[in-house]
Amino acid sequence: MPSAQIFEQSIKIKASSVITEECITDLKLMHRWLNPMLKCEPIGIWSTTVGSLSRFTLKIPLLQPSLRSVVIQREPGLIVWEFDGFFKGRDRWECQPTKDGTFLLNRFEFAIPNPMVSWGFNNFAVNLTKKDMQAQLRRLKRVAEEVYRHSDN
């Protein structure tokens, strides 16, 4: 398998780490910030406990490639999904409380086992993917701050 690529990004959020984490783990809230071309569905009942399964599908006409994911690590403020499909890797989300809210760190580590898919990704989609992941964090920030403003804090 080819060597892993790592995309890491972070953002400061003016919302508690509990609310920020809820925006990552609550399926309805997740769909408010997730890329609209990406759909997450539970395999069984939705949960973010260790061992829980889900499927992330790219909404591309005709193809609709998907990744099967399993929660492999879960602690307060931390969730790590491991996935397998056209990519293999891990997606780590860590909510670190700060005096002003939350520092959110997302680390996406992956390899693409198919050489043709890897070539296509590296030549056409890598920069778009990085930009989309940054935009996704900005959307998550907006959702978390809105939920926080409307909560009892």
C-alpha positions as a Markdown table, in Angstrom:
| # | Residue | x | y | z |
|---|---|---|---|---|
| 1 | Met | 0.0 | 0.0 | 0.0 |
| 2 | Pro | 1.3 | 3.5 | -0.8 |
| 3 | Ser | 2.6 | 5.7 | 2.0 |
| 4 | Ala | 0.0 | 7.7 | 4.0 |
| 5 | Gln | -0.9 | 11.3 | 3.4 |
| 6 | Ile | -1.8 | 13.5 | 6.3 |
| 7 | Phe | -4.1 | 16.5 | 6.1 |
| 8 | Glu | -4.3 | 18.3 | 9.4 |
| 9 | Gln | -6.2 | 21.5 | 10.1 |
| 10 | Ser | -7.6 | 23.3 | 13.2 |
| 11 | Ile | -9.9 | 26.1 | 14.1 |
| 12 | Lys | -10.9 | 28.1 | 17.1 |
| 13 | Ile | -14.6 | 27.9 | 18.0 |
| 14 | Lys | -16.4 | 30.2 | 20.4 |
| 15 | Ala | -18.5 | 27.4 | 21.8 |
| 16 | Ser | -17.9 | 24.9 | 24.6 |
| 17 | Ser | -16.0 | 21.7 | 23.8 |
| 18 | Val | -19.1 | 19.7 | 24.7 |
| 19 | Ile | -21.2 | 21.6 | 22.1 |
| 20 | Thr | -18.5 | 21.3 | 19.5 |
| 21 | Glu | -18.1 | 17.6 | 20.1 |
| 22 | Glu | -21.9 | 17.2 | 19.8 |
| 23 | Cys | -21.8 | 18.8 | 16.4 |
| 24 | Ile | -19.3 | 16.1 | 15.3 |
| 25 | Thr | -21.1 | 13.2 | 16.9 |
| 26 | Asp | -24.8 | 14.1 | 16.4 |
| 27 | Leu | -25.8 | 12.8 | 12.9 |
| 28 | Lys | -28.3 | 15.7 | 12.3 |
| 29 | Leu | -25.8 | 18.3 | 13.3 |
| 30 | Met | -23.1 | 16.6 | 11.3 |
| 31 | His | -25.1 | 16.8 | 8.1 |
| 32 | Arg | -25.4 | 20.6 | 8.6 |
| 33 | Trp | -21.6 | 21.1 | 8.2 |
| 34 | Leu | -20.5 | 18.0 | 6.2 |
| 35 | Asn | -19.8 | 18.5 | 2.5 |
| 36 | Pro | -23.1 | 18.3 | 0.7 |
| 37 | Met | -21.5 | 15.8 | -1.7 |
| 38 | Leu | -20.8 | 13.5 | 1.2 |
| 39 | Lys | -23.5 | 11.4 | 3.0 |
| 40 | Cys | -22.9 | 9.6 | 6.3 |
| 41 | Glu | -25.2 | 6.7 | 7.2 |
| 42 | Pro | -25.1 | 4.4 | 10.2 |
| 43 | Ile | -24.7 | 0.7 | 9.6 |
| 44 | Gly | -27.2 | -0.4 | 12.2 |
| 45 | Ile | -28.1 | 2.2 | 14.9 |
| 46 | Trp | -26.2 | 5.5 | 14.8 |
| 47 | Ser | -23.6 | 5.7 | 17.6 |
| 48 | Thr | -20.1 | 7.0 | 18.2 |
| 49 | Thr | -19.1 | 4.4 | 20.8 |
| 50 | Val | -16.1 | 2.2 | 20.0 |
| 51 | Gly | -17.0 | -0.4 | 17.4 |
| 52 | Ser | -19.9 | 1.6 | 15.9 |
| 53 | Leu | -20.1 | 1.3 | 12.1 |
| 54 | Ser | -21.1 | 3.8 | 9.5 |
| 55 | Arg | -20.7 | 4.4 | 5.8 |
| 56 | Phe | -19.6 | 7.7 | 4.1 |
| 57 | Thr | -20.7 | 7.9 | 0.5 |
| 58 | Leu | -19.6 | 10.4 | -2.1 |
| 59 | Lys | -22.6 | 11.6 | -4.1 |
| 60 | Ile | -21.0 | 11.3 | -7.5 |
| 61 | Pro | -23.5 | 10.3 | -10.3 |
| 62 | Leu | -23.2 | 6.7 | -11.3 |
| 63 | Leu | -20.2 | 5.9 | -9.1 |
| 64 | Gln | -21.1 | 6.8 | -5.5 |
| 65 | Pro | -17.9 | 5.3 | -3.9 |
| 66 | Ser | -18.2 | 4.7 | -0.2 |
| 67 | Leu | -16.0 | 4.2 | 2.8 |
| 68 | Arg | -16.9 | 1.9 | 5.6 |
| 69 | Ser | -15.9 | 3.3 | 8.9 |
| 70 | Val | -15.7 | 2.1 | 12.5 |
| 71 | Val | -15.1 | 4.1 | 15.7 |
| 72 | Ile | -11.8 | 2.9 | 17.0 |
| 73 | Gln | -11.1 | 5.4 | 19.8 |
| 74 | Arg | -13.6 | 7.4 | 21.9 |
| 75 | Glu | -13.0 | 9.6 | 24.9 |
| 76 | Pro | -14.6 | 12.9 | 26.0 |
| 77 | Gly | -13.5 | 15.4 | 23.4 |
| 78 | Leu | -12.0 | 12.8 | 21.1 |
| 79 | Ile | -13.3 | 10.5 | 18.4 |
| 80 | Val | -11.3 | 8.6 | 15.8 |
| 81 | Trp | -12.9 | 6.8 | 12.8 |
| 82 | Glu | -11.0 | 4.2 | 10.9 |
| 83 | Phe | -12.2 | 3.7 | 7.3 |
| 84 | Asp | -11.8 | 1.3 | 4.5 |
| 85 | Gly | -12.8 | 1.5 | 0.9 |
| 86 | Phe | -11.3 | 3.6 | -2.0 |
| 87 | Phe | -9.3 | 5.2 | 0.8 |
| 88 | Lys | -7.9 | 3.5 | 3.9 |
| 89 | Gly | -7.0 | 5.5 | 7.0 |
| 90 | Arg | -8.2 | 7.4 | 10.0 |
| 91 | Asp | -10.1 | 10.6 | 10.7 |
| 92 | Arg | -9.3 | 12.0 | 14.2 |
| 93 | Trp | -11.4 | 14.9 | 15.7 |
| 94 | Glu | -10.1 | 16.4 | 19.0 |
| 95 | Cys | -11.9 | 19.1 | 20.9 |
| 96 | Gln | -9.6 | 20.9 | 23.3 |
| 97 | Pro | -11.2 | 23.3 | 25.8 |
| 98 | Thr | -9.8 | 26.8 | 25.9 |
| 99 | Lys | -10.7 | 29.9 | 28.0 |
| 100 | Asp | -12.6 | 31.3 | 24.9 |
| 101 | Gly | -14.3 | 28.0 | 23.8 |
| 102 | Thr | -12.7 | 25.2 | 21.9 |
| 103 | Phe | -9.6 | 24.5 | 19.8 |
| 104 | Leu | -10.7 | 21.8 | 17.3 |
| 105 | Leu | -8.0 | 19.7 | 15.6 |
| 106 | Asn | -8.9 | 17.4 | 12.7 |
| 107 | Arg | -6.2 | 15.0 | 11.4 |
| 108 | Phe | -7.1 | 13.0 | 8.3 |
| 109 | Glu | -4.5 | 10.3 | 7.6 |
| 110 | Phe | -5.0 | 8.0 | 4.6 |
| 111 | Ala | -3.6 | 6.0 | 1.8 |
| 112 | Ile | -5.2 | 5.1 | -1.5 |
| 113 | Pro | -4.4 | 1.5 | -2.4 |
| 114 | Asn | -5.4 | 1.6 | -6.0 |
| 115 | Pro | -2.6 | 3.2 | -8.0 |
| 116 | Met | -4.9 | 4.7 | -10.7 |
| 117 | Val | -7.2 | 6.2 | -8.1 |
| 118 | Ser | -4.2 | 7.5 | -6.2 |
| 119 | Trp | -2.8 | 9.1 | -9.4 |
| 120 | Gly | -6.1 | 10.7 | -10.2 |
| 121 | Phe | -6.5 | 12.0 | -6.6 |
| 122 | Asn | -2.9 | 13.4 | -6.4 |
| 123 | Asn | -3.1 | 15.0 | -9.8 |
| 124 | Phe | -6.7 | 16.4 | -9.8 |
| 125 | Ala | -8.3 | 16.3 | -6.3 |
| 126 | Val | -5.7 | 16.8 | -3.6 |
| 127 | Asn | -5.9 | 20.6 | -3.5 |
| 128 | Leu | -9.7 | 20.7 | -3.8 |
| 129 | Thr | -9.9 | 18.2 | -1.0 |
| 130 | Lys | -7.7 | 20.3 | 1.3 |
| 131 | Lys | -9.7 | 23.4 | 0.6 |
| 132 | Asp | -13.0 | 21.5 | 1.2 |
| 133 | Met | -11.7 | 20.2 | 4.5 |
| 134 | Gln | -10.9 | 23.8 | 5.6 |
| 135 | Ala | -14.4 | 25.0 | 4.4 |
| 136 | Gln | -15.9 | 22.1 | 6.3 |
| 137 | Leu | -14.2 | 23.2 | 9.5 |
| 138 | Arg | -15.6 | 26.8 | 9.0 |
| 139 | Arg | -19.1 | 25.3 | 8.5 |
| 140 | Leu | -18.7 | 23.2 | 11.7 |
| 141 | Lys | -17.6 | 26.4 | 13.5 |
| 142 | Arg | -20.7 | 28.2 | 12.4 |
| 143 | Val | -23.0 | 25.3 | 13.5 |
| 144 | Ala | -21.3 | 24.9 | 16.9 |
| 145 | Glu | -21.4 | 28.6 | 17.6 |
| 146 | Glu | -25.1 | 28.8 | 16.6 |
| 147 | Val | -26.0 | 25.8 | 18.8 |
| 148 | Tyr | -24.0 | 27.3 | 21.7 |
| 149 | Arg | -25.8 | 30.7 | 21.4 |
| 150 | His | -29.1 | 28.9 | 21.6 |
| 151 | Ser | -28.2 | 26.6 | 24.5 |
| 152 | Asp | -28.3 | 27.2 | 28.2 |
| 153 | Asn | -24.4 | 27.2 | 28.2 |
